[in-house]
């Protein structure tokens, strides 16, 4: 029986995923629309060009989820399929994958397909994919892997920091004057993916160091243990991500911390200097 792990592109994985099992891995890209230009969030995306377009375009922009046909094309590639999507509370990606699953199973009822709505994004998706891969390598049956995957996803968390609010202002999600004042005062936002998969703001802090200190404090409250792995995604902020890694390892000896660049979709939300932390 062949296995496939598939995720939408908000998982931040570019250039493939090193599976320890026999499973294949694939991503289905989201799209970002800025004015008349559409950017496909795949390995060929020119992220710098997209961010420059976001900064120079004065109107609202948007993102679009993968179509059911794009999901279905992947679901047809294996006997056992485990799909991982970004939160259904902020995107139609999960629902699109469900439509694709039903279409494929109607034609191929012998297949097994399960879709995980992570209620999150970015690094939390990476952690779940890695865990599912390990379960496949152990030779566990499909239903047991689904059960364990569901339980694991409830134990992991996602925090984020925002340093820029331009996109929120342009899309009408923040008052322009408030956004301008926050930027001038170097105010940063710290938030969490809520249990319902929505964005929940926790704190405001002035300056990057204080912001990262608050992130570490929240990780302590949420019970980060030395056996865990932390996935940091950064949008043009490698220096800040390296500083956060040092702070995490100083407070949680033994924790593994991986750093990766944000993909197109998460860059669209996090904006320049933003970070997304899964653990």
Backbone torsions as a table, in degrees:
resi	resn	phi	psi	omega
1	UNK	NA	129.7	179.9
2	UNK	-88.2	149.9	-178.7
3	UNK	-121.3	145.9	174.6
4	UNK	-135.8	129.3	167.1
5	UNK	-102.4	126.7	-178.2
6	UNK	-137.3	141.0	-178.6
7	UNK	-140.8	157.4	170.4
8	UNK	-75.1	165.1	-169.9
9	UNK	-70.3	-7.9	177.2
10	UNK	-72.1	-2.7	176.5
11	UNK	-72.3	-9.5	177.0
12	UNK	76.4	1.9	-176.0
13	UNK	-86.9	119.9	177.9
14	UNK	-120.3	145.3	175.8
15	UNK	75.4	18.0	176.7
16	UNK	100.8	166.4	-177.4
17	UNK	-129.1	123.5	-175.7
18	UNK	-76.6	83.5	-179.0
19	UNK	-66.4	136.7	174.3
20	UNK	-87.7	-16.5	178.4
21	UNK	-93.9	-171.3	177.5
22	UNK	-85.4	2.1	-175.9
23	UNK	-68.9	148.9	169.1
24	UNK	-91.5	160.8	-179.9
25	UNK	-130.7	141.8	178.0
26	UNK	-148.0	155.3	173.4
27	UNK	-121.8	152.1	176.1
28	UNK	-116.3	121.5	-170.7
29	UNK	-79.3	141.5	165.8
30	UNK	-85.1	172.8	178.2
31	UNK	-128.0	148.6	176.4
32	UNK	-119.5	127.2	-177.6
33	UNK	-111.7	121.1	179.9
34	UNK	-126.6	108.0	-174.2
35	UNK	62.9	-128.6	179.6
36	UNK	-89.8	-1.4	-174.8
37	UNK	-98.8	133.8	175.0
38	UNK	-112.5	130.0	178.9
39	UNK	-110.3	124.1	179.4
40	UNK	-90.5	126.6	-173.6
41	UNK	-84.6	70.8	176.9
42	UNK	-126.4	-169.4	-176.0
43	UNK	-64.6	-17.8	-177.8
44	UNK	-92.9	-1.5	-177.6
45	UNK	-63.5	131.2	171.7
46	UNK	-88.6	93.1	-173.9
47	UNK	-63.9	-38.5	179.8
48	UNK	-61.4	-42.7	178.7
49	UNK	-63.3	-42.1	-179.8
50	UNK	-63.4	-44.5	179.9
51	UNK	-65.0	-37.8	177.1
52	UNK	-65.0	-39.6	177.8
53	UNK	-64.4	-40.1	177.2
54	UNK	-60.8	-42.8	-177.3
55	UNK	-69.3	-34.0	-175.1
56	UNK	-90.1	-21.2	-178.8
57	UNK	-81.2	129.4	-172.4
58	UNK	-90.6	-10.6	-176.9
59	UNK	-99.2	-178.1	178.5
60	UNK	-72.0	152.8	176.6
61	UNK	-125.6	178.0	-177.0
62	UNK	-155.0	167.1	174.1
63	UNK	-121.9	155.8	-179.0
64	UNK	-132.4	138.3	-177.8
65	UNK	-79.9	162.3	175.3
66	UNK	-63.2	150.0	179.2
67	UNK	-78.3	159.5	174.7
68	UNK	-57.2	-34.4	179.8
69	UNK	-64.1	-36.6	178.5
70	UNK	-67.8	-40.7	175.6
71	UNK	-65.3	-46.0	-176.7
72	UNK	-59.9	-37.2	179.6
73	UNK	-60.2	-32.5	177.4
74	UNK	-80.9	-42.3	-177.9
75	UNK	-59.7	-27.7	-178.6
76	UNK	-75.6	-7.7	-172.7
77	UNK	-83.9	-10.2	-175.0
78	UNK	-147.7	163.2	178.0
79	UNK	-76.4	-40.6	179.5
80	UNK	-117.7	123.2	-176.2
81	UNK	-125.6	129.2	173.0
82	UNK	-118.5	114.6	-178.3
83	UNK	-107.2	141.1	-178.2
84	UNK	-125.1	121.5	-177.5
85	UNK	-120.6	159.9	172.6
86	UNK	-68.2	167.8	-174.3
87	UNK	-54.2	132.9	177.4
88	UNK	-72.6	-12.7	-180.0
89	UNK	-74.6	-18.4	-176.2
90	UNK	-122.1	-4.2	-174.8
91	UNK	-152.6	154.2	175.1
92	UNK	-87.3	9.5	-175.7
93	UNK	-59.4	-46.5	179.9
94	UNK	-61.1	-46.9	-179.0
95	UNK	-62.8	-36.9	177.4
96	UNK	-63.1	-41.4	178.8
97	UNK	-65.9	-36.5	178.6
98	UNK	-63.9	-43.8	177.4
99	UNK	-59.3	-44.1	179.4
100	UNK	-63.4	-42.3	178.4
101	UNK	-57.8	-46.7	-177.3
102	UNK	-64.0	-38.7	178.9
103	UNK	-65.3	-43.6	-178.0
104	UNK	-68.9	-41.8	-179.7
105	UNK	-68.0	-28.5	176.5
106	UNK	-64.4	-37.9	179.8
107	UNK	-85.5	-28.8	-176.2
108	UNK	-133.9	74.4	-176.3
109	UNK	-65.1	-13.9	178.9
110	UNK	-76.9	-16.1	-179.6
111	UNK	-74.1	158.2	172.2
112	UNK	-121.3	122.7	-177.4
113	UNK	-133.6	128.5	174.8
114	UNK	-130.8	139.6	-178.5
115	UNK	-116.6	121.6	177.5
116	UNK	-92.1	117.9	169.0
117	UNK	-86.9	102.4	-173.3
118	UNK	-69.8	-16.4	-172.1
119	UNK	56.2	29.4	-176.0
120	UNK	-154.3	-156.9	-176.5
121	UNK	-165.0	169.1	170.1
122	UNK	57.8	-125.1	-173.1
123	UNK	-58.9	-31.6	178.3
124	UNK	-66.0	-34.5	176.7
125	UNK	-66.7	-39.6	178.1
126	UNK	-60.9	-45.2	-179.7
127	UNK	-61.6	-42.6	179.2
128	UNK	-65.9	-43.2	178.9
129	UNK	-60.0	-43.2	179.9
130	UNK	-64.2	-39.5	179.7
131	UNK	-66.1	-44.0	178.8
132	UNK	-62.1	-40.3	177.7
133	UNK	-59.6	-42.4	179.4
134	UNK	-65.3	-37.6	179.0
135	UNK	-67.4	-38.9	176.5
136	UNK	-62.2	-41.5	-179.8
137	UNK	-62.7	-27.3	179.0
138	UNK	-78.0	-8.1	178.5
139	UNK	79.3	20.5	-179.5
140	UNK	-71.6	151.3	177.7
141	UNK	-67.7	157.6	-175.8
142	UNK	-52.9	-49.4	-175.5
143	UNK	-64.0	-36.4	178.8
144	UNK	-68.5	-38.1	178.1
145	UNK	-63.7	-42.2	177.8
146	UNK	-60.9	-45.7	-179.2
147	UNK	-60.8	-47.8	-179.3
148	UNK	-67.7	-37.0	178.6
149	UNK	-63.7	-41.3	177.9
150	UNK	-61.5	-44.4	-179.1
151	UNK	-66.0	-40.7	-179.1
152	UNK	-64.7	-42.0	-177.3
153	UNK	-63.1	-26.3	178.3
154	UNK	-76.4	-15.2	-177.5
155	UNK	-94.9	-14.5	-177.0
156	UNK	-101.7	163.3	-169.5
157	UNK	-135.9	167.9	176.3
158	UNK	-141.4	127.0	172.9
159	UNK	-116.2	159.8	176.3
160	UNK	-148.5	157.2	174.6
161	UNK	-128.4	142.5	177.3
162	UNK	-121.1	132.7	176.8
163	UNK	-111.0	-18.1	-180.0
164	UNK	-123.8	143.1	-177.8
165	UNK	-123.1	12.6	-175.4
166	UNK	-59.8	-44.4	-177.8
167	UNK	-67.3	-37.7	176.9
168	UNK	-62.7	-40.0	179.0
169	UNK	-66.3	-48.0	-176.8
170	UNK	-62.9	-30.8	-178.6
171	UNK	-95.0	11.9	173.9
172	UNK	75.1	16.8	-178.4
173	UNK	-97.0	-3.6	175.9
174	UNK	-148.9	140.8	177.1
175	UNK	-60.4	135.2	-176.1
176	UNK	-59.2	-42.6	-179.2
177	UNK	-66.3	-43.3	178.6
178	UNK	-60.3	-43.3	179.3
179	UNK	-63.9	-39.8	179.8
180	UNK	-65.7	-43.5	179.7
181	UNK	-64.5	-43.4	179.5
182	UNK	-59.9	-41.7	179.8
183	UNK	-67.1	-42.9	-179.1
184	UNK	-65.7	-33.7	-179.2
185	UNK	-89.0	4.7	-179.3
186	UNK	58.2	39.4	177.7
187	UNK	-82.1	135.1	178.7
188	UNK	-122.5	150.8	-179.0
189	UNK	-105.9	140.9	173.7
190	UNK	-118.2	128.7	-178.0
191	UNK	-139.9	178.0	-176.8
192	UNK	-139.7	152.7	169.7
193	UNK	-80.6	117.2	-176.1
194	UNK	-71.5	171.3	179.6
195	UNK	-63.1	-21.7	178.0
196	UNK	-96.2	5.9	175.7
197	UNK	81.9	18.3	178.0
198	UNK	-104.1	165.0	178.6
199	UNK	-81.0	124.2	-179.9
200	UNK	-124.3	116.9	180.0
201	UNK	-78.1	133.8	-178.3
202	UNK	-105.9	-45.5	-173.3
203	UNK	-146.8	161.1	165.9
204	UNK	-121.0	139.3	-179.4
205	UNK	-139.9	155.4	-179.5
206	UNK	-105.7	118.0	179.3
207	UNK	91.8	154.8	-174.4
208	UNK	-70.8	-41.7	-176.4
209	UNK	-60.9	-48.1	179.7
210	UNK	-63.3	-36.8	178.2
211	UNK	-61.2	-46.0	-178.4
212	UNK	-69.2	-32.6	174.7
213	UNK	-61.3	-41.1	178.8
214	UNK	-66.6	-35.7	176.9
215	UNK	-61.3	-46.3	179.8
216	UNK	-63.4	-39.3	177.3
217	UNK	-60.2	-42.3	179.3
218	UNK	-66.6	-36.7	178.1
219	UNK	-64.4	-36.9	175.8
220	UNK	-64.3	-43.6	179.4
221	UNK	-61.7	-35.3	-176.8
222	UNK	-86.0	0.1	170.4
223	UNK	81.3	41.1	175.1
224	UNK	-62.4	128.4	-178.7
225	UNK	-110.7	158.9	-177.7
226	UNK	-60.6	-20.0	-177.6
227	UNK	-84.6	-4.7	-174.1
228	UNK	-88.4	165.4	174.3
229	UNK	-115.4	140.1	178.0
230	UNK	-111.8	132.4	177.5
231	UNK	-112.7	113.6	178.7
232	UNK	-104.2	124.8	172.4
233	UNK	-108.1	132.4	-177.5
234	UNK	-127.6	141.9	177.1
235	UNK	-103.8	97.7	-179.7
236	UNK	53.7	43.3	-179.0
237	UNK	-145.6	53.0	179.5
238	UNK	-59.4	-39.9	-179.3
239	UNK	-62.5	-44.7	178.8
240	UNK	-65.3	-38.2	178.7
241	UNK	-65.8	-38.7	177.2
242	UNK	-65.0	-39.5	177.7
243	UNK	-64.3	-43.6	178.6
244	UNK	-63.0	-41.0	178.1
245	UNK	-59.1	-43.7	178.8
246	UNK	-61.9	-41.5	-179.9
247	UNK	-66.6	-40.4	179.0
248	UNK	-64.5	-46.6	-177.1
249	UNK	-68.7	-27.2	176.3
250	UNK	-71.5	-33.6	-178.3
251	UNK	-91.5	-23.4	-178.6
252	UNK	-132.3	75.4	-178.1
253	UNK	-56.2	135.8	178.8
254	UNK	96.5	-13.3	179.6
255	UNK	-73.1	135.9	174.6
256	UNK	-87.8	130.7	-179.1
257	UNK	-124.3	118.8	177.2
258	UNK	-105.7	142.5	179.3
259	UNK	-120.8	134.2	177.9
260	UNK	-142.4	154.7	176.2
261	UNK	-74.0	148.4	174.6
262	UNK	-63.7	148.9	173.6
263	UNK	-82.4	-171.7	-179.0
264	UNK	-65.3	-46.3	-176.3
265	UNK	-65.7	-45.3	-179.3
266	UNK	-72.4	-29.3	173.3
267	UNK	-65.3	-35.6	178.3
268	UNK	-60.4	-40.0	-179.6
269	UNK	-85.5	-43.4	-175.3
270	UNK	-75.9	-31.6	-176.6
271	UNK	61.6	173.7	-174.0
272	UNK	-58.3	133.0	-179.8
273	UNK	78.2	-2.5	177.1
274	UNK	-73.3	159.3	177.8
275	UNK	-140.1	147.8	177.1
276	UNK	-124.9	128.1	-171.8
277	UNK	-123.3	115.1	175.6
278	UNK	-104.6	138.7	-178.3
279	UNK	-160.0	NA	NA
